[in-house]
Amino acid sequence: MEKRTVNPWKWQNERSYSQAVEVKNVESTLYCSGQAAIDPDGTSSNKDMKSQLEQAIANLEEVINSAGYKCGGIVRLNVYTTSSEELWPYFPILQKWIAEHKIQQALTMLEVKGLFETLKVELEAIVVK
C-alpha cells in the first residue's frame, strides 16, 4: 500500500489531520461503523465526555484489531459529537492516540443533535492495508 497526504497549508498539522489522503495499491479496506462508549454487553455509557471519548477510542481500536488491521491504516476518521464545546477540551486525548499510532487521516468533526441513547461522541473510520 502507498499512502500520500495532501496538505497545501500547515495549520491542520496542529489539529492532527490531513486535508486529503491518497491511497494506492490497497490490499483491502475496512469500513468501521461508528464506535461509541458502549460496553461489551451493549449498555450505552452515561458517563462524562472524557470517559466516553476514551471508551469510543478503545472500542474503535478493538474493532480494527479484531479485523486484522492496524490503527495506523486509518485514512478517514469522522467524529460525531453532541457538543463540540464539551468535546474540545478533550481533543488532545484523540490527538495523542493519533500520534501514538502514526495515523495520517482525513478528518471531519460534526456536532449533531443527538446520538443513540445517552452517547455523546462517536468515531467512524475507514482503514486500509
PENORUR-V112842 format. One line per field, one symbol per residue. burial: + if it has 9 or more other ideal C-beta (glycine too) atoms within 8 Angstrom, else -. A space follows every 10 residues. Layout:
# PENORUR-V112842
burial=???
This chain:
# PENORUR-V112842
burial=+-+-+++--- -+---++++- +-+--+---+ -+-+++++-- ---++---+- +++++++-++ +-+++---++ +-++++++++ +++--++--+ --+++-+++- +-+-+++-+- ----+---++ +++++++++
